[in-house]
């Protein structure tokens, strides 16, 4: 599966949370929202660092 297919599996839940593959919710803090949106529009590729909030929710804490 290529990057384009993977990006289509992100579904917005609200302004700061996305669901990925109907399995996990990803919370994006406001400080990282603009950078995350660039990734979503495939303008750039970045690595993300996350922490678990619950078994079905993670929070983005850093982008490299």
ZAMARGU-4260 file (C-alpha; in steps of 0.2 Angstrom, whole numbers, plus 5000, padded with zeros to 4 digits):
<rodrens>
0) 5000/5000/5000 | 5007/5017/4995 | 5007/5033/5004 | 4991/5039/4994 | 4981/5024/4999
5) 4987/5026/5017 | 4982/5044/5018 | 4964/5040/5012 | 4962/5029/5028 | 4963/5045/5039
10) 4945/5050/5044 | 4942/5067/5053 | 4932/5065/5069 | 4933/5083/5074 | 4946/5098/5072
15) 4960/5089/5081 | 4956/5070/5080 | 4957/5058/5066 | 4953/5040/5065 | 4965/5028/5056
20) 4959/5012/5048 | 4944/5012/5060 | 4955/5006/5073 | 4964/5020/5082 | 4961/5038/5085
25) 4975/5051/5083 | 4974/5067/5093 | 4984/5081/5085 | 4988/5096/5097 | 4985/5113/5090
30) 5004/5117/5089 | 5006/5103/5077 | 4990/5105/5067 | 4997/5115/5052 | 5012/5103/5050
35) 5000/5088/5051 | 4988/5096/5038 | 5003/5097/5026 | 5006/5079/5028 | 4988/5075/5025
40) 4989/5084/5008 | 5004/5075/5004 | 5015/5090/5003 | 5028/5082/5014 | 5033/5066/5022
45) 5037/5066/5041 | 5040/5054/5055 | 5028/5056/5070 | 5031/5052/5089 | 5016/5047/5099
50) 5011/5043/5116 | 4996/5031/5121 | 4982/5039/5129 | 4971/5023/5129 | 4971/5007/5120
55) 4962/5015/5105 | 4969/5033/5106 | 4986/5040/5103 | 4992/5058/5104 | 5005/5066/5092
60) 5019/5074/5102 | 5032/5078/5089 | 5036/5078/5070 | 5053/5075/5063
</rodrens>
